Amino acid sequence: MGWRHWMPSWRQVTALCVGFVGGLVGLIGIAYAMVSVPNENLAAQAQNNVYYWADGSQMIATGGEINRQNITIDEIPQAMQNAVIAGENKTFETDRGIDPKGIARALLNMARGGETQGGSTITQQYVKNTRLDQQQTFSRKFKELFISIKVGATMKKSEIMEGYLNTSYFGRGAYGIQAAARTYYGVDAIKLNPSQCAFLAALLKGPTYYDPAGNTSIDPIATAASNKKNSMIRWKDILDLEVKDKLLSATDRAKYTTYPMPDPVKQNAQMAGQIGYMVNLAKSYVINNKVLTADQLNQGGYQIHTTFQKPKVEAMEAAVKKVQKQYIKPGTHVVKGEDMDKYVQFGGASVNPSDGAIVAIYGGTDATKHFTNNADETGAQVGSTFKPYVLAAAMTYGARDPDGPATQSESERTLVSPDSEFSGKDNQLIDDYTGKPWVGYDKDNKPFQWRQPNDDGDNYDRVTLRVALDKSLNSPYVQLGQDVGTDKVHDAAISAGLVADASNGLDDYKNSVTYSIGTSSPSAIRMADGYATFDNHGRQNDPYSVSTVVHNGKQIYKHQLKTKVAFSPTVSDTITGMLTDVVKEGTGTPAQLPGGRPAAGKTGTTDDNKSAWFDGYTPQLSTSIVMFRRDDQVHDGKTNPFLAMYGTGGAEKVHGDSFPAQIWKDYMTSAMSGQPKKTFEKPTEEIGKVIYGNVPSPTPTPTMTTPPTTTMTTPPTTPPTTPPTTPTTTPPTETTTPPCTSIFGCPTSPTTSPTTGDDAGNGNAGTSNGGSNGGNGGTGREETTSRQQ
């Protein structure tokens, strides 16, 4: 008899399937039985978040008394209950606490690596609010599932609805519907109309992104305009869903066509002064770095340890207030009918160069009155404080070979010495890297050449890069930027710690001829961090404001140092030496610290005097101070431009060496008090080669050949039989070495010779298409701009 394959019968298959399903049901039953319904946890009471100073002392417990008042279901209008049912869980009245279809969608999303959320009924959300932590994990999700089934079987729907609306977070610190009604509309919950109820129900999707007041301190995209748009759409959808689900009549729906704009945000007095700026900066840090979600943070109960040092924060605020009190007096300095002391603002940040910790900020006059954090805000052009990044690019990547293509490898380039020479003339015609006049194109696609003015018309024949930095001359650094390539300048700035975004122009302006003298507008925090990289011998650390986060006694986050090498120690220490000279003998002398404490720094002043900076450091601390004029109240949905500061504080023109340098000096004097007087490390070797950017290589002094000595013979007494021979010596000739024209040769150092120049006008900077568009001397039209210092 032959071999026959065994085939299970249909009865056997059925038995196996029944056994598998039965086992699975049994396991689920056991798991269900093992999960008990816990008591309401502390999270249901909406705990405060506590923020701590760097020394461990408490800074603030946010919120003060919890903004929450439980009310009964009878005090919650039916319109509010209908709104959340329509928007959150239309099967609420009939489901058993879970939505199988929603759970299946959520599990599939989790299996695909997506968000571990969604599929939640009102019962599940109530369970999550009151009986579980907020972690998005499989185990918590399954616990939530079983607990929700048990809660759905043991609690009345009215009890679940009451508990859900009393524990949900609506934003602005409001937990529960009663607090939300008072916060957003100034009425008790019972008095809310259906339109207001629909708005509040919309907030449950995420108040960070649906509160029309905006919440950019948590997420930059959560602007007032964006949030209002989101909430209007959601508000309308909820009302329409109520009609569809027969929870609101079409007649009543027609009464509510106008968006119920809530009341403005009421400020918490505890957040006054600099506290609010620091708290919001710490909030942004933990959310943007995915330590916590906005919802988790809003739930409360976290101990957040910051990097801020109270004495330094107070010292920076005192330094700003001293200048404000002494010089900024609204109504006193009026120029052509304009009050030049109105809308004056300051911002500042101080960073530890060894690890990037933000130890102090100045965000504005008061976080409850001035809502923009000037320490973290972009928009104010940095001017000549950007020049160290140009030097870093020149010393790291090198100047391009003028005979080579626009894009060159490092082997084709020549590293640039700080003793390299350039024209320091006012209104200097700028060349591209090939030596031909730089050509840009205006908005009408017409070509133009570029003449770069210096601030206040300063004029020098030829200067080294050291001298140009000391005197804050623009034309040498604009030319150096062209020789190196503004793309490489951009890369050096990013390596140092600046971050490009849509608002600071670091990417957008990198093809501009004036990019190298600070047309971009990074924040004070990022500028302090960028200078900290030079201070730290080329090692870059991202700035951070939170060191640890603790929840329920367990540390859930600790900052990890991630140092990157941006530049070599030789490059960084060379730049530090040059910036030290700026403070010793250049435009930065007003920032000199008492007792001869070493300091390095740079002034910055911009077009039309719309911002002024001083950025600098000691070996232990890097600090950036910015000053500008701007009405930061939004009018007609538009932000306001920066205003000129001619006459502000009684100064004819505000430079970086005036008020910003004074604030920097006063703050750093206090911050460094009691600290050892450390010196900067000097570079261990010289870097680069002396080049001659847009000046001819110096010609050696002509030399004269020494004529031969002629010996006279005594005439003989007897005439010679033959005439004397003609001397064969060639007459002396004047010889001159041909002039050297290479930008890389002839290392003779000429002296600096200042001359007198005329003041130049202002125009608009254009962008080059590739940087290699040469032209003849008279081609196109010539414009001038960017008198940055």
C-alpha positions in Angstrom: 0.0 0.0 0.0 1.5 3.4 -1.1 2.1 6.4 1.1 -0.8 8.8 1.5 -0.4 12.4 2.8 -2.4 13.1 5.9 -5.1 15.7 5.4 -7.1 17.1 8.3 -10.8 16.8 8.1 -13.1 19.8 8.2 -14.1 18.7 11.7 -10.5 18.9 12.9 -9.9 22.3 11.3 -13.1 23.6 12.9 -11.9 22.2 16.3 -8.5 23.9 15.9 -10.1 27.2 15.1 -12.5 27.0 17.9 -9.7 26.0 20.3 -7.6 29.0 19.1 -10.4 31.4 19.4 -11.4 30.0 22.7 -7.8 30.3 24.0 -7.6 33.9 22.7 -10.9 34.7 24.4 -9.6 33.1 27.5 -6.4 35.1 27.5 -8.4 38.3 26.9 -10.7 37.3 29.7 -7.9 36.7 32.1 -6.3 40.0 31.1 -9.6 41.8 31.6 -10.1 40.2 35.0 -6.6 41.1 36.1 -7.0 44.8 35.2 -8.7 46.7 38.0 -10.2 50.1 37.8 -7.8 52.4 39.8 -8.9 55.4 41.7 -8.7 58.8 40.1 -5.0 59.8 40.0 -3.3 63.0 40.9 -3.2 64.0 37.2 -7.0 64.4 37.4 -6.3 67.2 39.8 -4.2 69.0 37.2 -1.0 69.5 39.1 1.3 72.4 38.6 4.6 72.2 36.7 7.4 73.4 38.9 10.4 75.2 37.3 13.7 75.4 39.0 16.8 77.7 38.7 20.1 76.1 37.8 21.0 75.9 41.5 18.0 73.8 42.3 15.9 76.5 44.0 12.3 76.9 42.9 11.6 79.5 40.2 7.9 79.2 39.8 5.0 76.7 40.1 3.0 77.6 37.1 -0.6 78.5 37.4 -0.7 79.2 41.2 -4.0 77.9 42.3 -5.3 75.3 39.9 -7.8 76.9 37.5 -10.5 74.3 38.0 -13.9 74.0 39.6 -16.0 70.8 39.4 -19.6 71.2 38.5 -22.5 68.7 38.2 -24.0 67.4 35.0 -27.0 69.6 35.6 -24.8 72.7 35.5 -23.3 71.6 32.1 -25.5 72.8 29.3 -26.9 70.1 27.0 -25.5 72.1 24.1 -22.0 71.4 25.5 -22.6 67.7 25.8 -24.0 67.6 22.3 -21.0 69.4 20.9 -18.5 67.0 22.3 -20.6 64.0 21.3 -20.8 65.3 17.7 -17.1 66.2 17.6 -15.6 63.4 19.6 -17.8 60.3 19.9 -21.2 60.2 18.1 -21.9 56.6 19.5 -21.3 57.7 23.1 -24.9 57.1 24.2 -24.9 53.5 22.8 -21.3 52.2 22.9 -19.9 50.2 25.8 -17.0 52.5 26.4 -15.0 51.5 23.3 -15.2 51.9 19.6 -14.0 48.7 17.9 -13.5 50.3 14.5 -11.6 53.2 16.0 -9.4 50.9 18.0 -8.7 48.8 14.9 -7.6 51.9 13.0 -5.4 53.0 16.0 -3.8 49.6 16.3 -3.0 49.5 12.6 -1.5 52.9 12.8 0.6 51.8 15.8 1.8 48.7 13.9 2.9 50.9 11.0 5.0 53.0 13.4 2.6 56.0 13.4 1.1 57.9 16.4 -0.1 55.6 19.1 -3.3 57.5 19.5 -6.7 57.8 18.0 -9.8 55.6 18.3 -10.7 57.0 21.7 -14.2 57.3 22.9 -15.3 59.9 25.5 -15.1 57.0 28.1 -11.6 56.2 27.1 -10.6 59.9 27.2 -12.2 60.1 30.7 -10.2 57.1 31.8 -7.0 58.5 30.4 -7.6 61.9 32.1 -8.4 60.4 35.5 -6.9 56.9 35.9 -3.8 56.6 33.7 -0.6 58.5 32.9 -0.3 60.2 29.5 2.4 57.9 28.0 1.5 56.7 24.5 2.5 53.0 24.7 0.9 49.6 23.9 0.6 48.6 27.5 -1.1 51.8 28.5 -3.4 51.6 25.5 -4.5 48.0 26.4 -5.0 49.0 30.1 -7.1 51.9 28.9 -9.2 49.5 26.7 -10.0 47.1 29.5 -10.6 49.9 32.1 -12.9 51.7 29.7 -15.0 48.6 29.2 -15.4 48.2 33.0 -16.1 51.9 33.5 -18.7 51.8 30.7 -20.4 48.8 32.4 -20.4 50.3 35.9 -20.9 54.0 35.4 -23.8 55.9 34.1 -23.3 57.9 30.8 -24.2 61.1 32.6 -21.4 60.3 35.3 -18.9 59.7 32.5 -19.8 62.9 30.7 -19.6 64.9 33.9 -16.2 63.5 34.7 -14.9 64.0 31.2 -15.9 67.6 31.0 -14.6 68.3 34.5 -11.1 66.9 33.8 -10.4 67.8 30.2 -7.8 70.5 29.5 -9.1 73.5 27.4 -5.9 75.6 27.3 -4.9 78.8 29.0 -4.5 76.8 32.2 -8.2 75.9 32.3 -9.1 72.4 33.4 -12.8 71.5 33.1 -15.7 73.2 31.4 -16.4 75.7 34.2 -12.9 77.1 34.2 -12.9 77.1 30.4 -16.2 79.1 30.3 -14.8 81.7 32.7 -11.4 81.9 30.9 -12.7 82.2 27.4 -16.0 84.0 27.8 -16.2 85.3 31.4 -19.4 83.4 32.1 -20.4 80.3 34.0 -20.7 77.1 32.0 -24.5 77.0 32.3 -24.7 80.3 30.4 -22.8 79.2 27.3 -24.7 79.2 24.0 -24.4 76.5 21.4 -21.9 78.5 19.3 -19.6 79.0 22.3 -20.0 75.3 23.2 -18.9 74.3 19.7 -15.8 76.5 20.0 -14.8 75.0 23.4 -15.4 71.5 22.0 -13.0 72.4 19.2 -10.3 73.1 21.7 -10.4 69.5 22.9 -8.6 68.6 19.7 -5.5 70.5 21.0 -5.7 74.0 22.5 -2.1 74.7 21.4 -3.3 74.8 17.8 -6.9 75.8 18.2 -6.8 78.8 20.6 -7.1 81.9 18.4 -4.8 83.8 20.7 -1.9 81.7 19.4 0.8 79.8 21.2 4.1 80.4 19.5 5.9 80.0 22.8 5.1 76.3 22.5 5.3 75.9 18.8 6.3 78.6 16.3 3.6 77.4 13.8 0.9 78.0 16.4 0.4 81.6 15.4 -2.8 83.6 16.1 -3.8 83.6 12.5 -3.2 79.9 12.0 -4.9 78.9 15.2 -8.0 81.1 14.4 -8.3 79.5 11.0 -8.1 76.0 12.5 -10.6 76.7 15.2 -13.1 78.4 12.8 -13.0 75.3 10.6 -13.5 73.0 13.5 -16.2 75.2 15.1 -18.2 75.1 11.9 -17.7 71.4 11.4 -19.0 70.6 14.9 -22.1 72.7 14.5 -22.8 71.1 11.1 -22.2 67.6 12.6 -24.7 68.4 15.4 -27.3 69.1 12.7 -26.4 66.0 10.8 -26.7 63.9 14.0 -30.0 65.6 15.0 -28.5 67.2 18.1 -29.2 70.7 16.8 -32.0 71.9 14.6 -31.2 73.6 11.3 -33.2 76.6 12.5 -31.0 77.0 15.6 -27.9 76.4 13.5 -28.8 79.3 11.3 -28.6 81.6 14.3 -24.9 80.9 14.7 -23.0 82.1 11.6 -20.6 84.4 13.3 -17.4 83.0 14.9 -17.6 83.4 18.7 -14.2 85.1 19.2 -13.2 84.5 22.8 -11.8 87.1 25.3 -8.1 88.0 25.1 -5.6 86.1 27.2 -5.5 87.2 30.8 -1.9 87.3 32.0 -0.6 85.5 35.1 1.1 87.9 37.5 3.6 85.2 38.5 4.9 85.2 35.0 5.8 88.9 35.1 9.3 90.3 34.5 11.7 87.7 33.0 10.1 84.7 34.5 7.5 84.2 31.7 10.2 84.4 29.0 12.3 81.7 30.8 9.3 79.4 31.4 8.1 79.7 27.8 11.7 79.1 26.5 11.9 76.0 28.7 8.4 74.8 27.5 9.5 75.2 23.9 12.7 73.3 24.6 11.0 70.2 26.0 8.3 70.1 23.3 10.6 70.9 20.3 13.1 68.3 21.6 10.3 65.7 22.0 10.9 65.4 25.7 7.1 65.9 26.3 4.1 66.7 24.1 2.2 69.9 24.7 -0.7 67.8 26.1 1.6 66.0 28.5 3.1 69.3 29.7 -0.4 70.8 30.1 -1.5 67.9 32.2 1.1 69.0 34.8 3.0 67.3 37.5 6.5 67.8 36.0 9.6 69.2 37.8 11.6 71.1 35.1 15.2 72.0 36.0 16.4 74.9 33.9 19.9 76.2 33.1 19.1 79.8 34.1 21.2 81.3 36.9 19.2 83.8 38.9 22.0 86.2 39.7 23.0 86.5 36.0 19.4 86.9 34.9 19.0 89.7 37.4 22.3 91.3 36.4 21.3 91.4 32.7 17.9 92.9 33.5 19.6 95.5 35.7 22.1 96.4 33.0 19.3 97.0 30.5 17.2 99.0 33.0 20.2 101.2 33.8 20.5 102.2 30.1 16.8 102.6 29.7 16.6 104.9 32.8 19.6 107.0 31.9 19.1 107.4 28.1 15.7 106.2 26.8 13.1 108.8 27.7 10.0 108.7 25.5 8.9 112.2 24.5 12.4 113.7 25.1 14.2 112.9 21.8 11.9 113.9 19.0 13.2 114.2 15.4 11.0 115.6 12.7 7.9 115.0 14.8 8.9 111.3 15.6 9.5 110.2 19.1 12.8 108.3 18.7 12.7 106.9 22.2 9.3 105.2 21.6 9.2 101.5 20.8 12.9 101.0 21.9 13.5 97.3 22.7 16.5 95.2 23.9 17.2 91.5 23.9 20.0 89.5 25.3 21.4 86.0 25.9 24.3 84.5 27.8 25.7 81.1 27.0 28.2 78.8 28.7 30.7 78.1 25.9 31.8 74.7 27.4 28.4 73.1 27.0 25.8 75.5 25.5 23.8 76.1 28.7 21.8 79.3 28.5 22.5 80.9 31.8 20.7 84.2 31.3 18.3 86.0 28.9 16.6 89.3 28.6 13.3 88.9 26.7 11.8 92.3 27.1 10.3 94.7 29.7 7.7 92.2 31.1 6.5 88.9 29.8 2.9 89.8 30.8 3.0 93.0 28.8 5.5 92.5 26.0 4.8 89.0 24.6 7.7 88.5 22.2 10.8 87.0 23.7 13.6 89.3 22.3 16.3 86.8 23.3 14.8 84.1 21.0 13.2 86.4 18.4 14.7 86.7 14.9 14.3 89.8 12.6 17.0 92.3 13.7 19.9 92.2 11.2 23.2 91.4 12.9 25.4 93.7 10.8 29.2 93.4 11.3 28.9 90.9 14.2 28.6 88.5 11.3 32.1 89.1 10.1 33.8 86.5 12.3 31.9 83.8 10.3 33.4 85.3 7.1 36.8 84.9 8.6 36.1 81.4 9.7 35.1 80.5 6.1 38.2 82.1 4.7 40.5 80.3 7.1 38.6 76.9 6.9 37.6 76.6 3.2 39.9 79.2 1.6 39.7 81.7 -1.2 38.9 80.4 -4.7 41.5 80.3 -7.5 40.5 83.2 -9.8 41.2 81.1 -12.8 39.1 78.2 -11.6 35.3 77.4 -11.7 32.9 79.0 -9.3 32.7 75.7 -7.3 36.1 74.5 -6.2 37.4 71.8 -3.9 39.5 72.7 -0.9 42.6 71.6 -2.7 42.0 74.3 -5.3 41.6 77.0 -2.7 44.0 78.9 -0.6 43.5 79.4 3.1 43.5 83.0 4.0 45.8 84.7 6.6 44.4 87.5 8.7 47.2 89.6 7.5 45.8 89.5 3.9 45.2 92.9 2.4 42.1 94.4 0.8 41.0 97.8 -0.3 39.4 99.7 2.6 38.0 102.4 0.4 34.5 103.8 0.9 32.3 103.0 -2.2 34.7 100.3 -3.3 33.7 98.6 -6.5 33.3 94.9 -5.6 34.7 92.2 -7.8 33.6 88.6 -8.1 36.2 86.0 -7.3 37.7 86.2 -10.8 38.6 89.8 -10.4 35.9 91.2 -12.7 33.3 93.6 -11.4 30.5 91.8 -9.5 27.3 91.9 -11.4 23.8 91.5 -10.0 20.3 91.9 -11.4 17.5 93.9 -10.0 13.8 93.1 -10.0 13.5 94.2 -13.6 16.4 91.9 -14.5 18.7 94.8 -15.3 22.3 94.3 -14.5 24.2 96.5 -12.0 27.6 96.6 -10.4 28.2 97.1 -6.7 30.1 99.8 -4.8 30.3 99.0 -1.1 30.2 102.0 1.4 31.8 101.9 4.8 29.9 103.1 7.9 30.2 106.9 8.3 32.3 107.1 5.1 35.5 105.7 6.6 38.1 105.4 3.9 41.4 103.5 3.8 43.6 102.7 0.8 44.5 99.2 1.8 44.2 97.3 5.1 44.8 93.9 6.5 41.8 91.9 7.6 42.8 92.5 11.2 42.7 96.3 10.8 39.4 96.0 8.8 37.8 94.1 11.7 39.1 96.6 14.3 37.7 99.5 12.4 34.6 97.6 11.3 35.2 98.4 7.6 32.7 96.8 5.2 34.3 96.8 1.8 37.2 94.4 2.7 34.7 91.8 4.1 32.3 92.1 1.3 35.2 91.4 -1.1 36.5 88.5 1.1 33.0 87.0 1.0 33.1 87.1 -2.8 36.6 85.5 -2.9 35.6 82.7 -0.6 32.0 82.4 -1.8 29.0 83.4 0.3 27.8 79.8 0.2 30.9 78.9 2.3 30.2 81.9 4.6 26.7 80.5 5.1 28.2 77.0 5.9 30.6 78.5 8.4 27.8 80.3 10.2 25.7 77.2 10.4 28.7 75.2 11.7 29.2 77.8 14.4 25.7 77.2 15.7 23.3 79.5 13.7 20.1 77.9 12.5 18.5 78.8 9.2 14.7 79.3 9.2 12.1 81.2 7.2 12.3 84.3 9.4 16.0 85.0 9.7 17.2 85.2 6.1 20.3 83.0 6.7 19.3 80.9 3.7 17.3 83.5 1.7 20.1 86.1 1.5 23.1 83.9 1.0 23.5 85.0 -2.7 23.4 88.7 -1.8 26.6 90.6 -2.4 26.2 92.1 1.2 25.6 88.8 2.9 29.0 88.8 4.6 28.2 92.0 6.5 25.2 90.7 8.3 22.0 91.0 6.3 20.6 87.9 8.1 18.9 88.1 11.5 19.5 85.2 13.9 18.4 85.5 17.5 20.5 86.7 20.3 20.6 83.2 21.7 22.0 81.8 18.5 24.5 84.7 18.1 25.8 84.1 21.7 26.1 80.4 20.9 27.9 81.1 17.6 30.5 83.2 19.4 30.7 80.6 22.1 32.0 78.2 19.4 35.0 80.5 18.8 35.5 80.8 22.6 35.4 77.0 22.9 38.3 76.5 20.4 36.0 75.5 17.5 33.8 73.0 19.4 30.1 73.7 19.0 27.3 72.9 21.5 23.7 73.6 20.8 22.2 76.0 23.3 19.8 74.5 25.8 17.6 75.7 28.6 16.5 72.5 30.4 18.9 70.1 32.1 16.5 67.5 33.6 12.8 66.7 33.8 11.3 64.7 36.7 7.8 63.2 36.9 6.4 61.3 39.8 9.8 61.1 41.4 11.4 59.6 38.3 13.9 61.4 36.1 12.5 61.1 32.5 15.0 63.3 30.8 18.6 64.4 31.2 20.4 66.7 28.8 23.2 64.9 26.9 26.2 66.9 25.7 26.7 66.5 21.9 29.7 68.5 20.9 30.6 69.0 17.3 33.8 70.2 15.8 33.0 73.3 13.8 36.5 74.7 13.2 40.1 73.9 14.1 41.5 75.4 17.3 43.9 77.4 15.2 41.1 79.0 13.3 39.0 79.7 16.4 41.9 81.0 18.5 43.1 83.2 15.6 39.6 84.8 15.4 39.5 85.2 19.2 42.8 87.0 19.0 41.4 89.4 16.4 38.2 90.0 18.4 40.3 90.7 21.4 42.1 93.4 19.4 38.6 94.9 18.6 38.0 95.4 22.3 41.5 96.5 23.1 41.9 99.1 20.3 39.0 99.0 17.8 35.3 99.8 17.8 34.7 97.6 20.9 36.8 99.6 23.3 33.6 100.8 25.3 33.1 97.1 26.2 36.5 96.8 28.0 36.0 95.0 31.3 37.5 96.4 34.6 40.8 95.1 36.0 42.1 94.3 32.5 39.9 91.1 32.3 40.4 89.7 28.8 37.4 90.1 26.5 36.8 89.5 22.8 33.9 91.0 20.9 32.4 92.8 17.9 30.1 95.7 17.3 27.3 95.6 14.7 25.2 98.4 13.2 22.9 98.0 10.2 21.2 99.8 7.3 19.2 102.8 8.2 20.3 102.3 11.8 17.5 99.8 12.5 19.4 97.6 14.9 22.6 97.6 16.9 24.5 94.7 18.5 27.4 93.9 20.7 28.5 90.2 20.8 31.4 89.1 22.9 32.9 86.7 25.4 35.4 86.0 28.1 36.9 82.5 28.4 34.0 81.5 30.6 30.9 83.2 29.1 29.5 84.3 25.7 26.9 87.1 25.6 24.9 88.8 22.9 23.0 92.1 23.2 20.7 93.6 20.6 18.8 96.9 20.5 16.1 98.0 18.0 12.9 100.0 17.6 9.7 98.3 16.7 6.1 98.4 17.6 5.4 94.8 18.1 1.7 95.1 18.3 0.0 93.5 15.2 -2.1 95.9 13.2 -4.4 94.7 10.4 -2.9 91.3 10.6 0.5 92.6 9.7 3.7 92.8 11.8 5.4 96.1 11.9 8.8 97.0 10.4 11.9 97.9 12.3 12.3 101.6 12.8 15.4 103.8 12.4 17.3 104.9 15.6 18.7 108.3 14.5 18.4 110.4 17.6 17.4 107.5 19.9 18.7 108.1 23.5 20.1 111.4 22.4 22.7 109.8 20.1 23.0 111.1 16.5 23.2 107.5 15.4 23.1 104.3 17.5 26.1 102.1 17.0 26.9 98.7 18.5 29.6 100.4 20.6 27.1 102.6 22.3 24.1 101.3 24.3 24.6 97.6 23.5 28.3 97.7 24.4 27.4 99.5 27.7 24.8 96.9 28.6 27.2 94.1 27.7 30.0 95.6 29.8 27.8 96.2 32.9 26.3 92.7 32.7 29.6 90.9 32.1 31.2 92.9 34.9 28.6 91.6 37.3 28.5 88.1 35.8 32.3 87.7 36.0 32.5 89.0 39.6 34.3 86.5 41.7 35.4 84.5 38.7 39.1 83.9 38.0 40.6 86.2 35.4 41.4 83.7 32.7 43.3 84.6 29.5 42.5 83.3 26.0 44.7 80.7 24.5 46.8 81.9 21.6 46.9 79.9 18.3 49.7 77.4 18.3 50.5 78.2 14.6 49.9 80.8 12.0 47.2 80.0 9.5 46.8 80.6 5.8 48.7 82.7 3.3 48.7 86.4 2.7 46.6 87.2 -0.3 45.8 90.6 -1.9 42.1 90.5 -2.5 41.3 93.6 -4.6 44.6 95.5 -4.3 47.7 95.0 -6.3 50.5 93.0 -4.8 53.1 95.4 -3.4 56.0 96.0 -5.7 59.5 95.7 -4.2 61.6 99.0 -4.2 63.6 99.4 -7.4 67.3 98.6 -7.1 70.3 100.2 -8.8 73.2 98.2 -10.1 76.6 99.4 -8.6 78.8 100.7 -11.5 82.3 99.1 -11.8 85.4 100.9 -10.5 87.6 102.3 -13.2 91.4 102.3 -12.7 93.4 105.0 -14.4 96.8 104.1 -15.8 99.7 106.5 -15.6 100.6 107.7 -19.1 103.9 106.2 -20.4 106.8 108.6 -21.0 107.1 107.1 -24.5 103.9 107.1 -26.7 102.6 103.6 -27.1 103.1 101.8 -30.2 99.4 101.0 -30.3 96.5 103.1 -29.1 95.0 102.2 -25.8 92.1 99.7 -26.0 88.5 100.9 -25.4 87.2 99.8 -22.0 85.0 96.8 -22.4 82.8 97.4 -19.3 79.1 97.8 -20.1 77.7 101.0 -18.8 75.5 100.6 -15.7 71.8 100.2 -16.3 68.7 100.7 -14.0 66.9 97.4 -13.3 63.3 96.9 -11.9 61.6 93.7 -10.9 58.3 93.3 -12.9 55.3 94.0 -10.7 53.7 90.9 -9.1 50.0 90.5 -10.0 49.0 87.3 -8.2 46.7 87.6 -5.3 48.6 84.8 -3.6 52.2 86.1 -3.9 54.6 88.8 -3.0 54.4 88.8 0.8 55.4 92.3 1.6 53.3 94.1 4.2 52.5 97.7 3.3 51.3 100.2 5.8 47.8 101.4 6.3 47.1 104.8 5.0 43.8 106.5 5.8 42.4 109.0 3.4 39.3 111.1 3.3 36.2 109.9 1.6 32.7 111.2 0.8 29.6 109.8 2.3 27.7 107.4 0.1 24.0 107.0 -0.6 21.8 104.0 0.0 20.3 101.6 -2.4 19.1 98.0 -2.5 21.3 95.0 -2.5 20.9 92.5 -5.4 21.8 88.9 -5.7 24.2 87.3 -8.1 23.4 84.4 -10.3 26.3 82.2 -9.6 28.9 84.7 -8.5 30.9 84.5 -11.7 29.2 87.0 -13.9 32.0 89.3 -14.9 31.6 92.6 -16.6 33.6 95.6 -17.9 34.3 98.6 -15.8 31.4 100.7 -17.1 28.8 98.0 -17.7 25.4 98.4 -16.1 24.5 100.9 -13.4 26.1 101.3 -10.0 24.3 101.4 -6.7 25.4 101.5 -3.1 24.0 100.2 0.2 24.6 98.3 3.4 26.5 100.7 5.6 26.9 98.0 8.3 29.3 98.5 11.1 
